[in-house]
Amino acid sequence: MRNWFRQKLPSADKLEQQPGLRWLAPLLRRPALWHLSRRRVAIGAAIGVFCGLLIPLAQIAGAAVLALLLRANLPVAALATLISNPLTIAPILVLAYKTGAAVLGEPVPPGAAEELAQAVEEPQQPAGTEPGWVERAAAIGAPLVVGLVIFATSGAVLAWGLVHVGWTLAVLLRRRRRLRVGAS
């Protein structure tokens, strides 16, 4: 599996050839950012999920900065941000709003969350008409932010745990297979 990941991930040299990333060349040369160990991959997955759920724009950049600071696996952190994408963002925002409202004990106005979901799914509106999804999200403010923080934190912990459990199971299965082959 490790070899498969190495084949699929871009190398530091390929990233350095990108015009917008040349200035990051010294940072991208750090081996810890590319190391496929259980700890670094788990931290990278947690960072990616956290940024993917909490930061609506520039989530990959946020995950990259945190991966640099925490010496996590950079490609995994960037890939894990894709948990929030055009297909999942509307349900995430609706559930986060309802969760935040429940935690804060605020009543949910009828249709507020659904209006936010509709605005996210159809962001292009003529100028001067209804407010966009950013304005609607700001209008429902605190419950949405609380819900997103809860989702991001619990999602990061869950991603970290799943990587650790999955990695441990993979190692145990590989050892068991080796022992069976060796005993034959």
Rosetta constraint file for C-alpha pairs under 8 A:
AtomPair CA 1 CA 5 HARMONIC 6.34 0.50
AtomPair CA 2 CA 6 HARMONIC 6.27 0.50
AtomPair CA 2 CA 36 HARMONIC 7.08 0.50
AtomPair CA 3 CA 7 HARMONIC 6.25 0.50
AtomPair CA 4 CA 8 HARMONIC 6.36 0.50
AtomPair CA 5 CA 9 HARMONIC 5.99 0.50
AtomPair CA 9 CA 75 HARMONIC 6.88 0.50
AtomPair CA 10 CA 14 HARMONIC 6.19 0.50
AtomPair CA 10 CA 15 HARMONIC 6.86 0.50
AtomPair CA 11 CA 15 HARMONIC 6.48 0.50
AtomPair CA 12 CA 16 HARMONIC 6.10 0.50
AtomPair CA 12 CA 28 HARMONIC 6.09 0.50
AtomPair CA 12 CA 29 HARMONIC 6.55 0.50
AtomPair CA 13 CA 17 HARMONIC 6.42 0.50
AtomPair CA 14 CA 18 HARMONIC 7.02 0.50
AtomPair CA 15 CA 21 HARMONIC 6.58 0.50
AtomPair CA 15 CA 22 HARMONIC 7.84 0.50
AtomPair CA 16 CA 21 HARMONIC 5.76 0.50
AtomPair CA 16 CA 22 HARMONIC 5.01 0.50
AtomPair CA 16 CA 24 HARMONIC 7.49 0.50
AtomPair CA 16 CA 25 HARMONIC 5.71 0.50
AtomPair CA 16 CA 28 HARMONIC 7.80 0.50
AtomPair CA 17 CA 21 HARMONIC 7.41 0.50
AtomPair CA 17 CA 22 HARMONIC 6.60 0.50
AtomPair CA 18 CA 22 HARMONIC 6.43 0.50
AtomPair CA 21 CA 25 HARMONIC 6.96 0.50
AtomPair CA 24 CA 28 HARMONIC 6.06 0.50
AtomPair CA 25 CA 29 HARMONIC 6.30 0.50
AtomPair CA 26 CA 30 HARMONIC 7.38 0.50
AtomPair CA 27 CA 68 HARMONIC 7.62 0.50
AtomPair CA 28 CA 33 HARMONIC 7.22 0.50
AtomPair CA 30 CA 34 HARMONIC 7.67 0.50
AtomPair CA 31 CA 35 HARMONIC 6.16 0.50
AtomPair CA 32 CA 40 HARMONIC 7.70 0.50
AtomPair CA 32 CA 71 HARMONIC 5.77 0.50
AtomPair CA 32 CA 72 HARMONIC 6.78 0.50
AtomPair CA 32 CA 73 HARMONIC 6.83 0.50
AtomPair CA 33 CA 40 HARMONIC 7.97 0.50
AtomPair CA 33 CA 67 HARMONIC 7.29 0.50
AtomPair CA 33 CA 68 HARMONIC 7.02 0.50
AtomPair CA 33 CA 71 HARMONIC 5.85 0.50
AtomPair CA 33 CA 72 HARMONIC 5.64 0.50
AtomPair CA 33 CA 73 HARMONIC 4.54 0.50
AtomPair CA 33 CA 74 HARMONIC 5.14 0.50
AtomPair CA 33 CA 75 HARMONIC 7.93 0.50
AtomPair CA 34 CA 73 HARMONIC 5.41 0.50
AtomPair CA 34 CA 74 HARMONIC 6.43 0.50
AtomPair CA 34 CA 75 HARMONIC 7.33 0.50
AtomPair CA 35 CA 40 HARMONIC 6.97 0.50
AtomPair CA 35 CA 73 HARMONIC 6.32 0.50
AtomPair CA 36 CA 40 HARMONIC 6.67 0.50
AtomPair CA 36 CA 41 HARMONIC 6.16 0.50
AtomPair CA 36 CA 73 HARMONIC 7.05 0.50
AtomPair CA 37 CA 41 HARMONIC 5.99 0.50
AtomPair CA 38 CA 42 HARMONIC 5.97 0.50
AtomPair CA 38 CA 163 HARMONIC 7.33 0.50
AtomPair CA 38 CA 164 HARMONIC 6.44 0.50
AtomPair CA 38 CA 167 HARMONIC 6.48 0.50
AtomPair CA 39 CA 43 HARMONIC 6.18 0.50
AtomPair CA 39 CA 164 HARMONIC 7.63 0.50
AtomPair CA 40 CA 44 HARMONIC 6.03 0.50
AtomPair CA 40 CA 71 HARMONIC 7.17 0.50
AtomPair CA 40 CA 72 HARMONIC 4.62 0.50
AtomPair CA 40 CA 73 HARMONIC 5.23 0.50
AtomPair CA 41 CA 45 HARMONIC 6.07 0.50
AtomPair CA 41 CA 72 HARMONIC 6.57 0.50
AtomPair CA 41 CA 73 HARMONIC 5.33 0.50
AtomPair CA 41 CA 76 HARMONIC 6.40 0.50
AtomPair CA 41 CA 77 HARMONIC 7.99 0.50
AtomPair CA 41 CA 163 HARMONIC 7.40 0.50
AtomPair CA 42 CA 46 HARMONIC 6.18 0.50
AtomPair CA 42 CA 159 HARMONIC 7.12 0.50
AtomPair CA 42 CA 160 HARMONIC 4.73 0.50
AtomPair CA 42 CA 161 HARMONIC 7.50 0.50
AtomPair CA 42 CA 163 HARMONIC 5.32 0.50
AtomPair CA 42 CA 164 HARMONIC 6.44 0.50
AtomPair CA 43 CA 47 HARMONIC 6.08 0.50
AtomPair CA 43 CA 72 HARMONIC 5.55 0.50
AtomPair CA 43 CA 73 HARMONIC 7.29 0.50
AtomPair CA 43 CA 77 HARMONIC 7.89 0.50
AtomPair CA 43 CA 160 HARMONIC 6.22 0.50
AtomPair CA 44 CA 48 HARMONIC 6.08 0.50
AtomPair CA 44 CA 67 HARMONIC 6.39 0.50
AtomPair CA 44 CA 72 HARMONIC 4.89 0.50
AtomPair CA 44 CA 73 HARMONIC 4.97 0.50
AtomPair CA 44 CA 74 HARMONIC 6.42 0.50
AtomPair CA 44 CA 75 HARMONIC 7.84 0.50
AtomPair CA 44 CA 76 HARMONIC 5.37 0.50
AtomPair CA 44 CA 77 HARMONIC 4.21 0.50
AtomPair CA 44 CA 80 HARMONIC 7.82 0.50
AtomPair CA 45 CA 49 HARMONIC 6.17 0.50
AtomPair CA 45 CA 76 HARMONIC 5.77 0.50
AtomPair CA 45 CA 77 HARMONIC 5.20 0.50
AtomPair CA 45 CA 80 HARMONIC 5.58 0.50
AtomPair CA 45 CA 156 HARMONIC 7.33 0.50
AtomPair CA 45 CA 159 HARMONIC 5.97 0.50
AtomPair CA 45 CA 160 HARMONIC 6.33 0.50
AtomPair CA 45 CA 163 HARMONIC 7.67 0.50
AtomPair CA 46 CA 50 HARMONIC 6.03 0.50
AtomPair CA 46 CA 77 HARMONIC 7.39 0.50
AtomPair CA 46 CA 80 HARMONIC 7.87 0.50
AtomPair CA 46 CA 155 HARMONIC 7.41 0.50
AtomPair CA 46 CA 156 HARMONIC 4.11 0.50
AtomPair CA 46 CA 157 HARMONIC 6.44 0.50
AtomPair CA 46 CA 158 HARMONIC 7.75 0.50
AtomPair CA 46 CA 159 HARMONIC 5.33 0.50
AtomPair CA 46 CA 160 HARMONIC 5.15 0.50
AtomPair CA 47 CA 51 HARMONIC 6.10 0.50
AtomPair CA 47 CA 63 HARMONIC 5.92 0.50
AtomPair CA 47 CA 66 HARMONIC 6.93 0.50
AtomPair CA 47 CA 67 HARMONIC 7.02 0.50
AtomPair CA 47 CA 77 HARMONIC 5.77 0.50
AtomPair CA 47 CA 80 HARMONIC 7.84 0.50
AtomPair CA 47 CA 156 HARMONIC 6.55 0.50
AtomPair CA 48 CA 52 HARMONIC 5.78 0.50
AtomPair CA 48 CA 60 HARMONIC 7.59 0.50
AtomPair CA 48 CA 63 HARMONIC 5.49 0.50
AtomPair CA 48 CA 76 HARMONIC 7.25 0.50
AtomPair CA 48 CA 77 HARMONIC 4.20 0.50
AtomPair CA 48 CA 78 HARMONIC 5.87 0.50
AtomPair CA 48 CA 79 HARMONIC 6.90 0.50
AtomPair CA 48 CA 80 HARMONIC 4.41 0.50
AtomPair CA 48 CA 81 HARMONIC 4.44 0.50
AtomPair CA 48 CA 82 HARMONIC 7.95 0.50
AtomPair CA 48 CA 156 HARMONIC 7.78 0.50
AtomPair CA 49 CA 53 HARMONIC 6.09 0.50
AtomPair CA 49 CA 77 HARMONIC 7.71 0.50
AtomPair CA 49 CA 80 HARMONIC 5.41 0.50
AtomPair CA 49 CA 81 HARMONIC 5.31 0.50
AtomPair CA 49 CA 82 HARMONIC 7.91 0.50
AtomPair CA 49 CA 83 HARMONIC 6.48 0.50
AtomPair CA 49 CA 152 HARMONIC 6.67 0.50
AtomPair CA 49 CA 155 HARMONIC 6.21 0.50
AtomPair CA 49 CA 156 HARMONIC 5.43 0.50
AtomPair CA 49 CA 159 HARMONIC 7.15 0.50
AtomPair CA 50 CA 54 HARMONIC 6.01 0.50
AtomPair CA 50 CA 81 HARMONIC 7.66 0.50
AtomPair CA 50 CA 152 HARMONIC 4.50 0.50
AtomPair CA 50 CA 153 HARMONIC 6.24 0.50
AtomPair CA 50 CA 155 HARMONIC 6.59 0.50
AtomPair CA 50 CA 156 HARMONIC 5.17 0.50
AtomPair CA 51 CA 55 HARMONIC 5.27 0.50
AtomPair CA 51 CA 59 HARMONIC 5.45 0.50
AtomPair CA 51 CA 60 HARMONIC 7.49 0.50
AtomPair CA 51 CA 62 HARMONIC 6.42 0.50
AtomPair CA 51 CA 63 HARMONIC 5.76 0.50
AtomPair CA 51 CA 81 HARMONIC 6.24 0.50
AtomPair CA 51 CA 152 HARMONIC 7.24 0.50
AtomPair CA 52 CA 56 HARMONIC 7.18 0.50
AtomPair CA 52 CA 59 HARMONIC 5.55 0.50
AtomPair CA 52 CA 60 HARMONIC 7.56 0.50
AtomPair CA 52 CA 63 HARMONIC 7.98 0.50
AtomPair CA 52 CA 80 HARMONIC 7.16 0.50
AtomPair CA 52 CA 81 HARMONIC 4.03 0.50
AtomPair CA 52 CA 82 HARMONIC 6.39 0.50
AtomPair CA 52 CA 83 HARMONIC 6.10 0.50
AtomPair CA 52 CA 84 HARMONIC 5.61 0.50
AtomPair CA 52 CA 152 HARMONIC 7.76 0.50
AtomPair CA 53 CA 81 HARMONIC 7.53 0.50
AtomPair CA 53 CA 83 HARMONIC 7.33 0.50
AtomPair CA 53 CA 84 HARMONIC 6.18 0.50
AtomPair CA 53 CA 148 HARMONIC 6.56 0.50
AtomPair CA 53 CA 151 HARMONIC 6.89 0.50
AtomPair CA 53 CA 152 HARMONIC 5.15 0.50
AtomPair CA 54 CA 148 HARMONIC 5.74 0.50
AtomPair CA 54 CA 149 HARMONIC 6.38 0.50
AtomPair CA 54 CA 151 HARMONIC 7.98 0.50
AtomPair CA 54 CA 152 HARMONIC 5.68 0.50
AtomPair CA 55 CA 59 HARMONIC 5.33 0.50
AtomPair CA 55 CA 62 HARMONIC 7.70 0.50
AtomPair CA 58 CA 62 HARMONIC 6.30 0.50
AtomPair CA 59 CA 63 HARMONIC 6.10 0.50
AtomPair CA 59 CA 81 HARMONIC 6.48 0.50
AtomPair CA 60 CA 64 HARMONIC 6.03 0.50
AtomPair CA 60 CA 77 HARMONIC 7.79 0.50
AtomPair CA 60 CA 78 HARMONIC 5.21 0.50
AtomPair CA 60 CA 81 HARMONIC 6.22 0.50
AtomPair CA 61 CA 65 HARMONIC 6.23 0.50
AtomPair CA 61 CA 78 HARMONIC 7.99 0.50
AtomPair CA 62 CA 66 HARMONIC 6.29 0.50
AtomPair CA 63 CA 67 HARMONIC 5.96 0.50
AtomPair CA 63 CA 74 HARMONIC 7.97 0.50
AtomPair CA 63 CA 77 HARMONIC 5.84 0.50
AtomPair CA 63 CA 78 HARMONIC 6.10 0.50
AtomPair CA 63 CA 81 HARMONIC 7.39 0.50
AtomPair CA 64 CA 68 HARMONIC 6.13 0.50
AtomPair CA 64 CA 74 HARMONIC 6.11 0.50
AtomPair CA 64 CA 77 HARMONIC 6.79 0.50
AtomPair CA 64 CA 78 HARMONIC 6.49 0.50
AtomPair CA 65 CA 69 HARMONIC 6.28 0.50
AtomPair CA 66 CA 70 HARMONIC 5.94 0.50
AtomPair CA 66 CA 72 HARMONIC 7.99 0.50
AtomPair CA 67 CA 71 HARMONIC 5.43 0.50
AtomPair CA 67 CA 72 HARMONIC 4.66 0.50
AtomPair CA 67 CA 73 HARMONIC 6.51 0.50
AtomPair CA 67 CA 74 HARMONIC 5.63 0.50
AtomPair CA 67 CA 77 HARMONIC 6.73 0.50
AtomPair CA 68 CA 72 HARMONIC 6.73 0.50
AtomPair CA 68 CA 74 HARMONIC 7.33 0.50
AtomPair CA 72 CA 77 HARMONIC 7.51 0.50
AtomPair CA 73 CA 77 HARMONIC 6.29 0.50
AtomPair CA 74 CA 78 HARMONIC 6.24 0.50
AtomPair CA 75 CA 79 HARMONIC 6.04 0.50
AtomPair CA 76 CA 80 HARMONIC 5.96 0.50
AtomPair CA 77 CA 81 HARMONIC 6.66 0.50
AtomPair CA 78 CA 82 HARMONIC 7.66 0.50
AtomPair CA 83 CA 88 HARMONIC 7.44 0.50
AtomPair CA 84 CA 88 HARMONIC 5.49 0.50
AtomPair CA 84 CA 89 HARMONIC 5.32 0.50
AtomPair CA 84 CA 92 HARMONIC 7.74 0.50
AtomPair CA 85 CA 89 HARMONIC 5.68 0.50
AtomPair CA 86 CA 90 HARMONIC 7.65 0.50
AtomPair CA 86 CA 121 HARMONIC 7.61 0.50
AtomPair CA 88 CA 92 HARMONIC 6.15 0.50
AtomPair CA 89 CA 93 HARMONIC 6.08 0.50
AtomPair CA 89 CA 120 HARMONIC 7.60 0.50
AtomPair CA 90 CA 94 HARMONIC 6.22 0.50
AtomPair CA 90 CA 116 HARMONIC 7.63 0.50
AtomPair CA 90 CA 117 HARMONIC 4.69 0.50
AtomPair CA 90 CA 118 HARMONIC 7.63 0.50
AtomPair CA 90 CA 120 HARMONIC 6.05 0.50
AtomPair CA 90 CA 121 HARMONIC 6.70 0.50
AtomPair CA 91 CA 95 HARMONIC 6.04 0.50
AtomPair CA 91 CA 117 HARMONIC 7.00 0.50
AtomPair CA 92 CA 96 HARMONIC 5.90 0.50
AtomPair CA 93 CA 97 HARMONIC 5.99 0.50
AtomPair CA 93 CA 113 HARMONIC 7.81 0.50
AtomPair CA 93 CA 116 HARMONIC 7.70 0.50
AtomPair CA 93 CA 117 HARMONIC 7.04 0.50
AtomPair CA 93 CA 144 HARMONIC 7.13 0.50
AtomPair CA 93 CA 148 HARMONIC 7.52 0.50
AtomPair CA 94 CA 98 HARMONIC 6.28 0.50
AtomPair CA 94 CA 113 HARMONIC 5.19 0.50
AtomPair CA 94 CA 114 HARMONIC 6.89 0.50
AtomPair CA 94 CA 116 HARMONIC 7.25 0.50
AtomPair CA 94 CA 117 HARMONIC 6.37 0.50
AtomPair CA 95 CA 99 HARMONIC 5.95 0.50
AtomPair CA 95 CA 147 HARMONIC 7.64 0.50
AtomPair CA 96 CA 100 HARMONIC 5.95 0.50
AtomPair CA 96 CA 143 HARMONIC 7.62 0.50
AtomPair CA 96 CA 144 HARMONIC 5.69 0.50
AtomPair CA 96 CA 145 HARMONIC 7.82 0.50
AtomPair CA 96 CA 146 HARMONIC 7.61 0.50
AtomPair CA 96 CA 147 HARMONIC 4.07 0.50
AtomPair CA 96 CA 148 HARMONIC 5.34 0.50
AtomPair CA 96 CA 150 HARMONIC 7.93 0.50
AtomPair CA 96 CA 151 HARMONIC 6.91 0.50
AtomPair CA 97 CA 101 HARMONIC 6.07 0.50
AtomPair CA 97 CA 113 HARMONIC 6.67 0.50
AtomPair CA 97 CA 140 HARMONIC 7.91 0.50
AtomPair CA 97 CA 143 HARMONIC 5.31 0.50
AtomPair CA 97 CA 144 HARMONIC 4.17 0.50
AtomPair CA 97 CA 145 HARMONIC 7.65 0.50
AtomPair CA 97 CA 146 HARMONIC 7.87 0.50
AtomPair CA 97 CA 147 HARMONIC 5.63 0.50
AtomPair CA 97 CA 148 HARMONIC 7.69 0.50
AtomPair CA 98 CA 102 HARMONIC 6.14 0.50
AtomPair CA 98 CA 108 HARMONIC 7.07 0.50
AtomPair CA 98 CA 113 HARMONIC 7.47 0.50
AtomPair CA 98 CA 143 HARMONIC 7.28 0.50
AtomPair CA 98 CA 144 HARMONIC 7.67 0.50
AtomPair CA 98 CA 147 HARMONIC 7.37 0.50
AtomPair CA 99 CA 103 HARMONIC 6.19 0.50
AtomPair CA 99 CA 143 HARMONIC 7.40 0.50
AtomPair CA 99 CA 146 HARMONIC 7.95 0.50
AtomPair CA 99 CA 147 HARMONIC 5.27 0.50
AtomPair CA 100 CA 104 HARMONIC 6.05 0.50
AtomPair CA 100 CA 142 HARMONIC 7.45 0.50
AtomPair CA 100 CA 143 HARMONIC 4.05 0.50
AtomPair CA 100 CA 144 HARMONIC 5.76 0.50
AtomPair CA 100 CA 145 HARMONIC 7.20 0.50
AtomPair CA 100 CA 146 HARMONIC 4.92 0.50
AtomPair CA 100 CA 147 HARMONIC 4.03 0.50
AtomPair CA 100 CA 148 HARMONIC 7.73 0.50
AtomPair CA 101 CA 105 HARMONIC 5.79 0.50
AtomPair CA 101 CA 106 HARMONIC 5.00 0.50
AtomPair CA 101 CA 107 HARMONIC 6.59 0.50
AtomPair CA 101 CA 108 HARMONIC 6.51 0.50
AtomPair CA 101 CA 143 HARMONIC 4.70 0.50
AtomPair CA 101 CA 144 HARMONIC 7.55 0.50
AtomPair CA 101 CA 147 HARMONIC 7.69 0.50
AtomPair CA 102 CA 106 HARMONIC 6.38 0.50
AtomPair CA 102 CA 107 HARMONIC 7.68 0.50
AtomPair CA 103 CA 143 HARMONIC 7.98 0.50
AtomPair CA 104 CA 143 HARMONIC 6.85 0.50
AtomPair CA 106 CA 143 HARMONIC 7.93 0.50
AtomPair CA 108 CA 112 HARMONIC 7.23 0.50
AtomPair CA 111 CA 115 HARMONIC 5.95 0.50
AtomPair CA 112 CA 116 HARMONIC 6.43 0.50
AtomPair CA 112 CA 140 HARMONIC 7.64 0.50
AtomPair CA 113 CA 117 HARMONIC 6.30 0.50
AtomPair CA 114 CA 118 HARMONIC 6.12 0.50
AtomPair CA 115 CA 119 HARMONIC 6.10 0.50
AtomPair CA 115 CA 136 HARMONIC 7.96 0.50
AtomPair CA 116 CA 120 HARMONIC 6.22 0.50
AtomPair CA 116 CA 133 HARMONIC 6.04 0.50
AtomPair CA 116 CA 136 HARMONIC 6.13 0.50
AtomPair CA 116 CA 137 HARMONIC 6.61 0.50
AtomPair CA 117 CA 121 HARMONIC 6.21 0.50
AtomPair CA 118 CA 122 HARMONIC 6.11 0.50
AtomPair CA 119 CA 123 HARMONIC 5.50 0.50
AtomPair CA 119 CA 132 HARMONIC 6.18 0.50
AtomPair CA 119 CA 133 HARMONIC 4.97 0.50
AtomPair CA 119 CA 136 HARMONIC 7.95 0.50
AtomPair CA 120 CA 132 HARMONIC 7.97 0.50
AtomPair CA 120 CA 133 HARMONIC 5.53 0.50
AtomPair CA 123 CA 132 HARMONIC 6.40 0.50
AtomPair CA 123 CA 133 HARMONIC 6.74 0.50
AtomPair CA 125 CA 129 HARMONIC 7.09 0.50
AtomPair CA 125 CA 130 HARMONIC 7.39 0.50
AtomPair CA 125 CA 132 HARMONIC 7.39 0.50
AtomPair CA 131 CA 135 HARMONIC 5.75 0.50
AtomPair CA 131 CA 136 HARMONIC 6.59 0.50
AtomPair CA 132 CA 136 HARMONIC 6.32 0.50
AtomPair CA 133 CA 137 HARMONIC 5.87 0.50
AtomPair CA 134 CA 138 HARMONIC 6.14 0.50
AtomPair CA 135 CA 139 HARMONIC 6.19 0.50
AtomPair CA 136 CA 140 HARMONIC 6.51 0.50
AtomPair CA 137 CA 141 HARMONIC 5.93 0.50
AtomPair CA 137 CA 144 HARMONIC 7.21 0.50
AtomPair CA 140 CA 144 HARMONIC 6.52 0.50
AtomPair CA 141 CA 145 HARMONIC 6.23 0.50
AtomPair CA 142 CA 146 HARMONIC 6.05 0.50
AtomPair CA 143 CA 147 HARMONIC 6.01 0.50
AtomPair CA 144 CA 148 HARMONIC 6.08 0.50
AtomPair CA 145 CA 149 HARMONIC 6.13 0.50
AtomPair CA 146 CA 150 HARMONIC 6.22 0.50
AtomPair CA 147 CA 151 HARMONIC 6.11 0.50
AtomPair CA 148 CA 152 HARMONIC 5.88 0.50
AtomPair CA 149 CA 153 HARMONIC 6.00 0.50
AtomPair CA 150 CA 154 HARMONIC 6.02 0.50
AtomPair CA 151 CA 155 HARMONIC 5.67 0.50
AtomPair CA 152 CA 156 HARMONIC 5.99 0.50
AtomPair CA 153 CA 157 HARMONIC 6.31 0.50
AtomPair CA 154 CA 158 HARMONIC 6.05 0.50
AtomPair CA 155 CA 159 HARMONIC 6.00 0.50
AtomPair CA 156 CA 160 HARMONIC 6.09 0.50
AtomPair CA 157 CA 161 HARMONIC 6.15 0.50
AtomPair CA 158 CA 162 HARMONIC 6.01 0.50
AtomPair CA 159 CA 163 HARMONIC 6.15 0.50
AtomPair CA 160 CA 164 HARMONIC 6.37 0.50
AtomPair CA 161 CA 165 HARMONIC 6.11 0.50
AtomPair CA 162 CA 166 HARMONIC 5.80 0.50
AtomPair CA 163 CA 167 HARMONIC 5.83 0.50
AtomPair CA 164 CA 168 HARMONIC 6.08 0.50
AtomPair CA 165 CA 169 HARMONIC 6.11 0.50
AtomPair CA 166 CA 170 HARMONIC 6.13 0.50
AtomPair CA 167 CA 171 HARMONIC 6.26 0.50
AtomPair CA 168 CA 172 HARMONIC 6.19 0.50
AtomPair CA 169 CA 173 HARMONIC 6.07 0.50
AtomPair CA 170 CA 174 HARMONIC 6.12 0.50
AtomPair CA 171 CA 175 HARMONIC 6.18 0.50
AtomPair CA 172 CA 176 HARMONIC 6.11 0.50
AtomPair CA 173 CA 177 HARMONIC 6.13 0.50
AtomPair CA 174 CA 178 HARMONIC 6.20 0.50
AtomPair CA 175 CA 179 HARMONIC 6.14 0.50
AtomPair CA 176 CA 180 HARMONIC 6.24 0.50
AtomPair CA 177 CA 181 HARMONIC 6.21 0.50
AtomPair CA 178 CA 182 HARMONIC 5.92 0.50
AtomPair CA 179 CA 183 HARMONIC 5.95 0.50
AtomPair CA 180 CA 184 HARMONIC 6.34 0.50
